[in-house]
């Protein structure tokens, strides 16, 4: 069985409108999945279903064999899924970084010696060891979000859900967080589900789900998804900027082959054309 299994999940905030209309997909351990879609497409609702903050009104959400509708085991499900939200200030509680990271394990009743080990692991994973005794209030937006991720990692989740967690950051902060997330996925084997409206971030994933009006309308690799620029536009989405530039150059007769997803790849192709 897949680590995460969503089958025909439905959810309504009121009796008139369904936010999710029978969503089905799965994710294995170590996957890196991006979920994209216009505002109101159901992305954030899906994130809350995955970690049990919301219960589906129909269908099932199962994590490591635990169903989110099983009230007796919901706590166990939430231990397996960590969610990092958009605004890091909303999740920072303590006045010292290490105390904030320790908050989750303390509430789970983790032994004191192990809490220290988890703090060490989490801060090292996000590159924030030197800020252990710092005040979160003095950190940059990107650093605060790294502390927020460390707080989730200290819970040792199997799945890390990023719900628009770079939306309030500048380009430098977004790059920092993306680097941390890729490292966690590749070196720690953490399953990542990144909900984002930044197409260049989505291009870093191994698999992309496109949502529209509460339904999954496309799924595939970044190369497969971003090859369908016209279809994406129909769903209110754009190509990653390097792919957009490459398409415009192709229209002008510049012989660029394939789908270009990163600035580095675009620069390399243009450099070859100039040789």
C-alpha positions as CSV (number, residue, x, y, z in Angstrom):
1,X,0.0,0.0,0.0
2,X,1.2,3.5,-0.8
3,X,2.3,5.7,2.1
4,X,-0.4,8.2,1.3
5,X,-3.7,7.1,-0.4
6,X,-6.4,9.5,-1.2
7,X,-9.5,7.8,-2.7
8,X,-12.5,9.8,-4.1
9,X,-12.1,12.4,-1.3
10,X,-14.8,15.0,-1.1
11,X,-15.2,18.0,1.2
12,X,-17.8,20.8,1.6
13,X,-17.5,23.9,3.7
14,X,-21.2,24.4,3.3
15,X,-24.1,22.5,1.8
16,X,-24.0,24.3,-1.5
17,X,-20.4,24.1,-2.7
18,X,-18.0,21.2,-2.8
19,X,-14.3,22.3,-2.3
20,X,-13.2,18.8,-3.3
21,X,-15.1,16.7,-5.8
22,X,-13.8,13.1,-5.6
23,X,-10.0,13.5,-5.6
24,X,-7.9,10.4,-5.9
25,X,-4.1,10.0,-5.9
26,X,-1.3,8.3,-4.0
27,X,2.3,9.0,-3.0
28,X,5.0,6.6,-2.0
29,X,7.8,7.0,0.5
30,X,10.4,9.4,-0.8
31,X,8.2,11.0,-3.4
32,X,8.4,14.7,-4.2
33,X,5.0,15.8,-5.4
34,X,3.9,19.4,-6.3
35,X,0.2,20.4,-6.4
36,X,-0.7,23.5,-8.4
37,X,-3.9,25.2,-9.3
38,X,-5.6,28.6,-9.3
39,X,-7.0,30.2,-6.1
40,X,-10.0,28.2,-4.9
41,X,-9.0,25.0,-6.8
42,X,-8.9,23.0,-3.5
43,X,-5.2,22.8,-2.9
44,X,-5.2,24.0,0.7
45,X,-8.3,22.0,1.6
46,X,-6.5,18.9,0.3
47,X,-3.5,19.7,2.6
48,X,-5.8,19.9,5.6
49,X,-7.4,16.6,4.7
50,X,-4.0,14.9,4.4
51,X,-3.0,15.6,8.0
52,X,-6.4,15.2,9.5
53,X,-7.2,18.9,10.3
54,X,-10.3,18.3,8.1
55,X,-12.2,15.1,7.7
56,X,-13.5,14.2,4.2
57,X,-17.3,14.3,3.8
58,X,-16.9,11.4,1.4
59,X,-14.1,9.0,0.3
60,X,-11.0,8.2,2.3
61,X,-7.6,9.6,3.2
62,X,-5.1,7.0,4.5
63,X,-1.6,7.6,5.7
64,X,0.6,4.6,6.5
65,X,-2.6,2.5,6.7
66,X,-4.3,4.9,9.1
67,X,-7.6,6.4,8.0
68,X,-8.3,10.1,8.8
69,X,-11.9,9.2,9.6
70,X,-10.8,6.9,12.4
71,X,-11.1,9.4,15.3
72,X,-9.2,7.1,17.7
73,X,-6.1,7.1,15.5
74,X,-6.2,10.6,14.2
75,X,-3.5,11.6,16.6
76,X,-1.2,8.9,15.1
77,X,-2.0,10.1,11.6
78,X,-1.0,13.7,12.6
79,X,2.3,12.5,14.0
80,X,3.1,11.1,10.5
81,X,2.2,14.2,8.5
82,X,3.8,17.6,9.2
83,X,2.4,20.8,7.7
84,X,4.3,24.1,7.1
85,X,1.9,26.9,6.4
86,X,2.3,30.2,4.6
87,X,3.1,32.6,7.5
88,X,5.9,31.4,9.8
89,X,5.0,34.0,12.4
90,X,1.7,32.1,13.0
91,X,3.6,29.0,14.0
92,X,6.4,30.4,16.1
93,X,5.5,30.2,19.8
94,X,8.7,30.4,21.9
95,X,11.1,33.3,22.3
96,X,14.2,31.1,21.7
97,X,14.7,29.0,18.5
98,X,15.5,25.7,20.3
99,X,12.5,26.1,22.6
100,X,10.2,26.5,19.6
101,X,11.6,23.4,17.9
102,X,11.2,21.5,21.1
103,X,7.5,22.5,21.5
104,X,6.0,19.7,19.4
105,X,8.1,16.8,20.8
106,X,7.4,18.0,24.4
107,X,3.6,17.9,23.7
108,X,4.0,14.4,22.4
109,X,5.6,13.3,25.6
110,X,9.0,12.5,24.0
111,X,11.7,11.8,26.7
112,X,13.9,14.8,27.5
113,X,17.1,13.2,26.3
114,X,15.5,12.4,22.9
115,X,14.1,15.9,22.6
116,X,17.7,17.3,22.6
117,X,18.6,14.8,19.9
118,X,15.6,15.8,17.8
119,X,16.5,19.5,18.2
120,X,20.0,18.8,17.0
121,X,18.7,16.8,14.0
122,X,16.1,19.3,13.0
123,X,18.2,22.4,13.2
124,X,21.1,20.7,11.4
125,X,18.7,19.5,8.6
126,X,17.6,23.1,7.9
127,X,21.0,24.7,8.4
128,X,20.0,26.7,11.5
129,X,22.3,25.2,14.2
130,X,24.1,28.6,14.8
131,X,20.8,30.2,15.6
132,X,19.8,27.8,18.3
133,X,19.9,30.4,21.1
134,X,18.6,33.2,18.9
135,X,15.2,35.0,19.1
136,X,13.0,34.1,16.2
137,X,11.9,37.8,16.1
138,X,15.4,38.7,14.9
139,X,15.4,36.3,12.0
140,X,14.7,37.0,8.3
141,X,11.5,35.6,6.7
142,X,13.4,32.7,5.1
143,X,15.2,31.9,8.4
144,X,11.8,31.9,10.3
145,X,10.4,29.5,7.8
146,X,13.4,27.2,8.2
147,X,12.7,27.2,12.0
148,X,9.1,26.4,11.2
149,X,10.2,23.4,9.1
150,X,12.6,22.4,11.9
151,X,9.7,22.4,14.3
152,X,7.8,20.0,12.0
153,X,10.9,17.8,11.5
154,X,11.4,17.4,15.2
155,X,8.1,15.5,15.2
156,X,9.8,13.0,12.8
157,X,7.0,13.0,10.2
158,X,7.0,10.7,7.2
159,X,5.3,13.3,5.0
160,X,6.1,17.0,4.9
161,X,3.3,19.1,3.4
162,X,4.3,22.7,2.4
163,X,1.1,24.7,2.0
164,X,2.2,27.8,0.1
165,X,5.0,28.0,2.6
166,X,7.2,30.3,0.4
167,X,4.4,32.7,-0.6
168,X,5.5,35.4,1.8
169,X,9.2,35.2,1.1
170,X,11.5,37.1,-1.2
171,X,13.3,35.2,-4.0
172,X,16.3,34.6,-1.8
173,X,14.1,33.2,1.0
174,X,12.2,30.9,-1.4
175,X,15.5,29.6,-2.8
176,X,16.7,28.8,0.7
177,X,13.6,26.9,1.6
178,X,13.6,25.0,-1.7
179,X,17.2,23.9,-1.1
180,X,16.3,22.7,2.4
181,X,13.3,20.8,1.1
182,X,15.2,19.1,-1.7
183,X,17.9,18.0,0.7
184,X,15.4,16.5,3.1
185,X,13.8,14.6,0.3
186,X,17.0,13.3,-1.2
187,X,19.1,12.7,1.9
188,X,16.5,11.9,4.6
189,X,13.9,10.2,2.4
190,X,11.1,12.5,3.6
191,X,8.0,12.4,1.3
192,X,7.3,16.0,0.2
193,X,4.0,17.4,-1.0
194,X,4.5,21.0,-2.1
195,X,1.4,23.1,-2.7
196,X,2.5,26.2,-4.5
197,X,1.6,28.8,-7.1
198,X,5.2,29.3,-8.1
199,X,5.7,27.3,-11.3
200,X,9.5,27.2,-11.0
201,X,9.1,25.6,-7.6
202,X,6.7,23.0,-9.0
203,X,9.2,22.2,-11.7
204,X,11.7,21.0,-9.0
205,X,9.3,18.2,-8.1
206,X,9.3,14.7,-9.6
207,X,5.6,14.7,-10.2
208,X,3.0,17.4,-10.5
209,X,-0.8,17.4,-9.9
210,X,-2.9,20.1,-11.4
211,X,-6.2,21.0,-9.7
212,X,-9.1,23.0,-10.9
213,X,-12.4,23.6,-9.2
214,X,-11.9,20.8,-6.7
215,X,-10.8,18.2,-9.1
216,X,-7.5,16.8,-10.4
217,X,-7.3,17.6,-14.1
218,X,-3.7,16.7,-15.0
219,X,-0.9,14.6,-13.5
220,X,2.6,13.9,-14.8
221,X,6.3,14.8,-14.7
222,X,7.3,18.5,-14.9
223,X,8.3,17.9,-18.5
224,X,4.9,16.3,-19.4
225,X,2.9,19.0,-17.6
226,X,4.8,22.1,-18.8
227,X,4.7,20.8,-22.4
228,X,1.0,21.6,-22.3
229,X,1.2,25.4,-22.0
230,X,-2.1,26.0,-23.7
231,X,-4.0,23.6,-21.5
232,X,-2.4,25.1,-18.4
233,X,-3.5,28.5,-19.5
234,X,-7.1,27.2,-19.6
235,X,-6.8,26.4,-15.9
236,X,-5.5,29.9,-15.1
237,X,-1.8,28.8,-14.8
238,X,1.4,29.9,-16.6
239,X,4.6,28.2,-17.6
240,X,7.7,28.5,-15.4
241,X,9.5,31.7,-16.6
242,X,12.4,29.9,-18.3
243,X,9.9,27.7,-20.2
244,X,7.9,30.8,-21.2
245,X,11.1,32.6,-22.4
246,X,12.1,29.5,-24.4
247,X,8.6,29.3,-26.0
248,X,8.8,32.9,-27.1
249,X,12.3,32.4,-28.5
250,X,11.0,29.3,-30.4
251,X,8.2,31.5,-31.9
252,X,10.9,33.8,-33.2
253,X,12.7,30.9,-34.9
254,X,15.4,30.2,-32.3
255,X,16.0,26.4,-32.4
256,X,15.5,25.4,-28.8
257,X,14.6,21.8,-28.3
258,X,12.6,20.2,-25.5
259,X,11.0,21.7,-22.4
260,X,13.2,24.2,-20.5
261,X,12.4,24.2,-16.8
262,X,15.2,26.1,-15.1
263,X,17.2,29.3,-15.7
264,X,20.4,27.3,-15.8
265,X,19.1,25.0,-18.5
266,X,17.9,27.9,-20.6
267,X,21.3,29.6,-20.2
268,X,23.1,26.4,-21.2
269,X,21.0,26.0,-24.4
270,X,21.5,29.6,-25.4
271,X,25.2,29.3,-24.8
272,X,25.4,26.3,-27.1
273,X,23.6,28.2,-29.8
274,X,26.2,30.9,-29.6
275,X,29.2,28.6,-30.0
